[in-house]
């Protein structure tokens, strides 16, 4: 498969709305991307679980009930750890991801999307970036608390995004070494871990974590290990 399936196509795949040709194309791509395969398998599992719950006549196995009950409090493991199954068949990779790993919270998708929008804005003459960041004003107006940014990070854009839970903040930066990063923050309780986990999302890596009622994500072009290390430092910046 030469093209990467869009989010819309992946949703259509989960809902069984694609023709045979596109399903094959999506499955071919998933067989080469264990992280994305884990996400899709999680969505498929959720869809199946909802169908079972909606059908009172369908008996639910005790093991399934136990696993379902444990999902809200289960720790989220990074998709990076499933990289070792890259050589397995699609079915094996998806099943391994379902059994052993969970995907990141839903807000991570929004964090990655906003990072890509910021990159797009940076190359558009008609879009003017806001490079001023007043953390106190943001906290007072939006109740979004930001970590302390390193001195060698230079702000290139600051944007507020509307979400169903309230405003979310994106701060895009460039380091002295020329690395482009973005910090996504919103006041929302999530099942993100207190210590950052990192995953690969297409060409970007994203680390996600929480602090009290705040949820955060750090997105960049480096490998997940490097992004995770940077996020660890940010998560400790309040100490």
Secondary structure as UniProt FT lines:
FT   HELIX           7..14
FT   TURN            15..16
FT   HELIX           20..30
FT   TURN            31..32
FT   HELIX           34..54
FT   TURN            56..57
FT   HELIX           62..70
FT   TURN            71..73
FT   HELIX           79..85
FT   TURN            86..87
FT   HELIX           90..100
FT   HELIX           107..122
FT   TURN            125..126
FT   HELIX           135..142
FT   TURN            151..152
FT   STRAND          153..163
FT   TURN            164..165
FT   STRAND          166..175
FT   TURN            176..177
FT   STRAND          180..187
FT   STRAND          197..201
FT   TURN            202..203
FT   STRAND          204..211
FT   TURN            212..213
FT   STRAND          214..220
FT   HELIX           224..235
FT   TURN            236..238
//
